[in-house]
Amino acid sequence: MHESVLLKESIDYLNLNSKSIVVDCTLGYAGHSSNILKKIKEGFLYAFDQDKEAIIKADERLKKINTNYEIINKNFVNLKEEIKKRTDKVDGILFDLGVSSPQLDEDYRGFSFHKDAPLDMRMNKDQKLSAYEVVNNYSKEDLTKILKTYGEEKYANAIAEGIAKSREKKKIETTLELVEIIKANVPEKYKRDKHPARKTFQAIRIEVNDELNVFKKALKDALDLIDVNGRICVITFHSLEDKICKQIFNEVSNVPKELQSLPILPEKYKPKYKVIAHIKPTKEEIEKNNRSRSATLRVIERRI
Ligand SMILES: C[S@@+](CC[C@H](N)C(=O)[O-])C[C@H]1O[C@@H](n2cnc3c(N)ncnc32)[C@H](O)[C@@H]1O
């Protein structure tokens, strides 16, 4: 089962009332959504997920609480377009990014470097691009670039070189074949600390699901959709996502540098948004749920 991360904190920061209209962009197994639904007895919840298996489970859970929700089986890159068809503004938006524990645990999804599975990593199984395509058909140069930018992998060159050599002999079919190639191409000391395939797998997953571009677009759309006094909560799991969130929140909440010295700021330059919080899980949560160790929650509120 999926253990929700920063659950209480994110729900509290959404600052909901019984009539709130809320969007959960990452329904997953409805850990957050079920808590939201309990709080909005006369409101409405729209919940996105691109994973049909998660949706079936989430729906079973939500319908026991209430029926004032709609699950939208789409990528949240379509957030604005889909919500605008239904309503104009919303009071709360949540992103709990990444993959869920069941997605990681299900052997056949290919997200985990601990389990043997076909190279897949698609969150949406109707999509064409999979990890197999990236690993076997991307040029060595493109692979290196992806491992560097999406994995911050310092052995990107060596790993890409190893992949390119290995696939000349035979296509790379499974996650554990890929793990072996990674292990064979990084120094011994690199294998001692954390798993040597961790960053490569993160990079390929981001590429397969176009995660950073999708998130950037959706977060900007969320800022447009949120009503005055409404809040957006974002839970990220690695520094690349967090950097995007921090940068976008700063852009919309800061007074431009050249105007900071003005004694009175003209109304039209007042930022529309205010950053409310930036927090990490408590020690207790990390002890209970190791997956939360890299999580960060950022919260922004629309002021005008
Ligand atoms: C970390 S889980 C969410 C867990 C959920 N908050 C809970 O407590 O049960 C992330 C979920 O978001 C979904 N997801 C990730 N990126 C998505 C995207 N771009 N569009 C739609 N769903 C996405 C994944 O399929 C996964 O089910």
The ligand as an SDF file (V2000), in Angstrom:
LIG
                    3D

 27 29  0  0  0  0  0  0  0  0999 V2000
    3.2380    9.9040   -5.2230 C   0  0  0  0  0  0  0  0  0  0  0  0
    1.8410    9.2930   -6.0310 S   0  0  0  0  0  0  0  0  0  0  0  0
    0.4890   10.1160   -5.2690 C   0  0  0  0  0  0  0  0  0  0  0  0
    0.0320    9.4750   -4.0150 C   0  0  0  0  0  0  0  0  0  0  0  0
   -1.2050   10.0750   -3.3860 C   0  0  0  0  0  0  0  0  0  0  0  0
   -1.0290   11.4490   -3.0320 N   0  0  0  0  0  0  0  0  0  0  0  0
   -1.6080    9.2690   -2.1790 C   0  0  0  0  0  0  0  0  0  0  0  0
   -1.3920    9.7560   -1.0590 O   0  0  0  0  0  0  0  0  0  0  0  0
   -2.1300    8.1550   -2.3390 O   0  0  0  0  0  0  0  0  0  0  0  0
    1.8820   10.0970   -7.5640 C   0  0  0  0  0  0  0  0  0  0  0  0
    0.7580    9.7070   -8.5010 C   0  0  0  0  0  0  0  0  0  0  0  0
    0.6900   10.7110   -9.5020 O   0  0  0  0  0  0  0  0  0  0  0  0
    0.5580   10.1170  -10.7560 C   0  0  0  0  0  0  0  0  0  0  0  0
    1.1920   11.0140  -11.7060 N   0  0  0  0  0  0  0  0  0  0  0  0
    2.4900   11.3730  -11.7480 C   0  0  0  0  0  0  0  0  0  0  0  0
    2.6980   12.2440  -12.7550 N   0  0  0  0  0  0  0  0  0  0  0  0
    1.4810   12.4470  -13.3390 C   0  0  0  0  0  0  0  0  0  0  0  0
    1.0360   13.2490  -14.4240 C   0  0  0  0  0  0  0  0  0  0  0  0
    1.8830   14.0000  -15.1220 N   0  0  0  0  0  0  0  0  0  0  0  0
   -0.2790   13.2390  -14.7320 N   0  0  0  0  0  0  0  0  0  0  0  0
   -1.1560   12.4720  -14.0370 C   0  0  0  0  0  0  0  0  0  0  0  0
   -0.7930   11.6880  -13.0090 N   0  0  0  0  0  0  0  0  0  0  0  0
    0.5130   11.6700  -12.6620 C   0  0  0  0  0  0  0  0  0  0  0  0
    1.2270    8.7620  -10.6640 C   0  0  0  0  0  0  0  0  0  0  0  0
    0.6490    7.8720  -11.5860 O   0  0  0  0  0  0  0  0  0  0  0  0
    0.9590    8.3770   -9.2060 C   0  0  0  0  0  0  0  0  0  0  0  0
   -0.1890    7.5910   -9.0920 O   0  0  0  0  0  0  0  0  0  0  0  0
  1  2  1  0
  2  3  1  0
  2 10  1  0
  3  4  1  0
  4  5  1  0
  5  6  1  0
  5  7  1  0
  7  8  2  0
  7  9  1  0
 10 11  1  0
 11 12  1  0
 11 26  1  0
 12 13  1  0
 13 14  1  0
 13 24  1  0
 14 15  1  0
 14 23  1  0
 15 16  2  0
 16 17  1  0
 17 18  1  0
 17 23  2  0
 18 19  1  0
 18 20  2  0
 20 21  1  0
 21 22  2  0
 22 23  1  0
 24 25  1  0
 24 26  1  0
 26 27  1  0
M  CHG  2   2   1   9  -1
M  END
$$$$
